């Protein structure tokens, strides 16, 4: 249950960034549209990179805790082969997400794109809440785990 909650928040975070970066003149629909965003709009580029790092499962972020909790549950229940397959596919996915971070943050700036900060307050609020959840998750992960455990017990 905690895995679903964390990855739902991270997905909302990623799509919130994409939605907040659109305006009436520009809609980034290709990867080339995101090239060099870190140099043109540092805030949007930084939160997008952190989103990809969390989805990849880099340790200080919430995505790592979700993947690690699933891995520990698999090993404790004797599913060693499944845990090994999970590690292999997580490493492959991590490679692709870090490649996206490299393109977004360190590629030459795409000159045909003009990035502005969004004026959509609801999307900005969603980004801020998800950013705080993802980055501050390791301070008190037991609170989120308790809430998800209690909600799964209520669903039974």
C-alpha positions as CSV (number, residue, x, y, z in Angstrom):
1,X,0.0,0.0,0.0
2,X,2.8,2.4,0.8
3,X,4.3,1.8,-2.7
4,X,1.1,2.8,-4.3
5,X,0.7,6.0,-2.2
6,X,4.3,7.1,-2.9
7,X,4.2,6.4,-6.6
8,X,0.8,8.1,-6.9
9,X,2.3,11.2,-5.3
10,X,5.3,11.1,-7.6
11,X,3.2,10.7,-10.7
12,X,1.0,13.6,-9.6
13,X,4.2,15.6,-9.0
14,X,5.6,14.8,-12.5
15,X,2.3,15.6,-14.3
16,X,1.8,18.7,-12.2
17,X,5.2,20.0,-13.4
18,X,4.2,19.2,-17.0
19,X,0.8,20.8,-16.7
20,X,2.2,23.9,-14.9
21,X,4.8,24.5,-17.6
22,X,2.2,24.8,-20.4
23,X,0.6,28.1,-21.4
24,X,-1.4,29.3,-24.3
25,X,1.6,29.7,-26.6
26,X,3.6,26.6,-25.7
27,X,2.9,23.0,-24.9
28,X,6.0,20.8,-24.4
29,X,5.1,17.4,-25.9
30,X,8.5,16.1,-27.0
31,X,11.6,15.4,-25.1
32,X,13.5,17.9,-27.1
33,X,11.3,20.6,-25.7
34,X,12.6,20.0,-22.2
35,X,16.3,20.2,-23.2
36,X,18.3,22.6,-21.0
37,X,15.4,23.6,-18.8
38,X,17.6,23.7,-15.8
39,X,19.6,26.6,-17.2
40,X,16.6,28.6,-18.5
41,X,14.2,28.0,-15.6
42,X,16.2,26.7,-12.6
43,X,13.2,26.1,-10.3
44,X,11.2,24.1,-12.8
45,X,14.2,22.2,-13.9
46,X,15.3,21.3,-10.3
47,X,11.9,20.0,-9.3
48,X,11.6,18.0,-12.5
49,X,15.0,16.5,-11.9
50,X,14.1,15.6,-8.3
51,X,10.9,14.0,-9.6
52,X,12.9,11.8,-11.9
53,X,15.5,11.0,-9.2
54,X,12.7,9.9,-6.9
55,X,11.0,7.8,-9.5
56,X,14.3,6.2,-10.3
57,X,14.7,5.3,-6.6
58,X,17.7,7.4,-5.6
59,X,18.2,6.8,-1.8
60,X,17.4,10.1,0.0
61,X,14.0,10.4,-1.7
62,X,10.6,8.7,-1.3
63,X,10.9,6.4,-4.3
64,X,13.8,4.6,-2.7
65,X,11.8,3.8,0.4
66,X,8.9,2.4,-1.7
67,X,11.2,0.2,-3.7
68,X,13.2,-0.9,-0.6
69,X,10.1,-1.8,1.3
70,X,8.9,-4.0,-1.5
71,X,12.3,-5.6,-1.8
72,X,12.4,-6.3,1.9
73,X,8.9,-7.8,1.8
74,X,9.9,-10.1,-1.1
75,X,13.1,-11.3,0.6
76,X,11.4,-11.9,4.0
77,X,8.7,-14.0,2.3
78,X,11.3,-16.1,0.4
79,X,10.8,-14.7,-3.1
80,X,14.5,-14.3,-3.8
81,X,14.3,-14.7,-7.6
82,X,11.5,-12.1,-7.8
83,X,13.6,-9.7,-5.7
84,X,16.5,-10.2,-8.0
85,X,14.4,-9.5,-11.0
86,X,13.1,-6.4,-9.3
87,X,16.7,-5.2,-8.6
88,X,17.7,-5.8,-12.3
89,X,14.7,-3.9,-13.7
90,X,15.1,-1.1,-11.2
91,X,18.7,-0.7,-12.3
92,X,17.6,-0.5,-15.9
93,X,14.9,2.0,-15.2
94,X,17.3,4.0,-13.1
95,X,19.6,4.3,-16.1
96,X,16.9,5.7,-18.3
97,X,15.6,8.2,-15.7
98,X,19.1,9.4,-15.0
99,X,19.6,9.8,-18.7
100,X,16.4,12.0,-18.8
101,X,17.9,14.1,-16.0
102,X,21.1,14.5,-18.0
103,X,19.1,15.7,-21.0
104,X,16.9,18.0,-19.0
105,X,19.6,19.5,-16.9
106,X,22.8,19.4,-18.8
107,X,22.0,19.3,-22.5
108,X,22.5,22.5,-24.5
109,X,19.6,24.9,-24.2
110,X,16.8,24.5,-26.7
111,X,16.6,28.0,-28.1
112,X,13.2,27.7,-29.6
113,X,11.6,27.2,-26.2
114,X,10.9,30.1,-23.8
115,X,10.2,28.8,-20.3
116,X,8.3,30.9,-17.8
117,X,7.1,30.2,-14.3
118,X,3.5,29.1,-14.2
119,X,0.7,31.3,-13.0
120,X,-1.6,28.3,-12.4
121,X,-1.8,28.4,-8.6
122,X,-3.5,25.0,-8.2
123,X,-0.7,23.2,-10.1
124,X,1.9,25.2,-8.2
125,X,0.3,24.1,-4.9
126,X,0.2,20.4,-6.1
127,X,3.9,20.7,-7.1
128,X,4.8,22.2,-3.7
129,X,3.0,19.6,-1.7
130,X,4.4,16.7,-3.7
131,X,7.9,18.2,-3.6
132,X,7.7,18.4,0.2
133,X,6.4,14.8,0.5
134,X,9.1,13.4,-1.7
135,X,12.0,15.3,-0.2
136,X,11.0,15.2,3.4
137,X,9.8,11.6,3.4
138,X,12.8,10.2,5.2
139,X,12.4,12.5,8.2
140,X,9.2,10.7,9.3
141,X,8.3,7.8,7.0
142,X,6.6,6.0,9.9
143,X,3.7,8.5,9.7
144,X,2.9,7.7,6.1
145,X,3.4,4.0,6.7
146,X,1.0,4.1,9.6
147,X,-1.6,6.0,7.6
148,X,-1.4,3.5,4.7
149,X,-1.5,0.5,7.0
150,X,-4.6,1.8,8.8
151,X,-6.3,2.6,5.5
152,X,-5.6,-0.9,4.2
153,X,-7.0,-2.4,7.4
154,X,-10.2,-0.3,7.0
155,X,-10.5,-1.5,3.4
156,X,-10.6,-5.1,4.5
